[in-house]
Amino acid sequence: MRLFLLCVLALPLQANAAPSAVTPPALAAANAEEKATRLPLRARLDKDVIRAALKDLPAEPAPDGRRFGAATPSPTPGKQFATDFANARLPDCLHADGLKHQPTFFLGGVLALPFIAVAKLRGVCH
């Protein structure tokens, strides 16, 4: 049992051992690429590399001149007024939207019942 334990504990030492002196050409090329990528980014970049990377980028579409949010349609003034009017109405405290204007934080369901009394006292429902 002790011999087995000793062999298992020696496995990480064997895995971290230095590689053999003879390396295949493919492995040597991979090691050279790895050493090249260890260089700082500034040392690996020059003007030719940057120009080649920029040439490979796809062409950007022409800007349409509109602002970011201008692409979404806005409601007509009548619909906007109806929405604002419905939101201004005080809800009934015992209905589903009774706590619409009263924050209950992370509580919901039965745990939100005390907030109905708070909403009634604050006047955000009737």
SULBELPE-V560188 format. One record per residue. N is the residue number from 1. RES is the residue in one small letter. OMEGA is omega as a letter, one per 20 degrees, with the letter a starting at -180 (none if undefined). D_LAST is the distance of its C-alpha to the last C-alpha in whole Angstrom. Layout:
# SULBELPE-V560188
[[N:RES:OMEGA:D_LAST] [N:RES:OMEGA:D_LAST]]
This chain:
# SULBELPE-V560188
[[1:m:r:78] [2:r:r:79] [3:l:r:81] [4:f:r:78] [5:l:r:75] [6:l:r:78] [7:c:r:78] [8:v:r:74] [9:l:a:74] [10:a:a:76] [11:l:r:75] [12:p:r:72] [13:l:r:75] [14:q:a:77] [15:a:a:74] [16:n:a:74] [17:a:a:78] [18:a:r:80] [19:p:a:80] [20:s:a:84] [21:a:a:86] [22:v:r:86] [23:t:r:83] [24:p:a:83] [25:p:a:83] [26:a:r:80] [27:l:r:78] [28:a:r:80] [29:a:r:78] [30:a:r:75] [31:n:r:76] [32:a:r:77] [33:e:a:73] [34:e:r:71] [35:k:r:73] [36:a:r:73] [37:t:r:69] [38:r:r:69] [39:l:r:70] [40:p:a:67] [41:l:a:66] [42:r:a:67] [43:a:a:71] [44:r:a:70] [45:l:r:69] [46:d:a:71] [47:k:a:71] [48:d:r:72] [49:v:r:70] [50:i:r:67] [51:r:r:68] [52:a:r:69] [53:a:r:65] [54:l:r:64] [55:k:a:66] [56:d:a:65] [57:l:r:61] [58:p:r:60] [59:a:a:59] [60:e:r:56] [61:p:a:54] [62:a:r:54] [63:p:a:51] [64:d:r:49] [65:g:r:48] [66:r:r:44] [67:r:a:42] [68:f:a:40] [69:g:a:37] [70:a:a:39] [71:a:a:40] [72:t:a:36] [73:p:r:35] [74:s:a:32] [75:p:r:30] [76:t:a:31] [77:p:r:29] [78:g:r:27] [79:k:r:26] [80:q:r:25] [81:f:r:23] [82:a:r:21] [83:t:r:20] [84:d:r:19] [85:f:r:17] [86:a:r:15] [87:n:a:14] [88:a:a:13] [89:r:r:10] [90:l:r:7] [91:p:r:6] [92:d:a:5] [93:c:a:6] [94:l:r:9] [95:h:a:10] [96:a:a:13] [97:d:a:11] [98:g:a:8] [99:l:a:11] [100:k:a:12] [101:h:a:12] [102:q:r:12] [103:p:r:16] [104:t:r:17] [105:f:a:21] [106:f:a:23] [107:l:r:21] [108:g:r:20] [109:g:a:20] [110:v:a:20] [111:l:r:20] [112:a:a:17] [113:l:r:15] [114:p:a:15] [115:f:r:13] [116:i:r:10] [117:a:r:10] [118:v:r:12] [119:a:r:9] [120:k:r:6] [121:l:r:9] [122:r:r:10] [123:g:r:7] [124:v:r:7] [125:c:a:4] [126:h:none:0]]
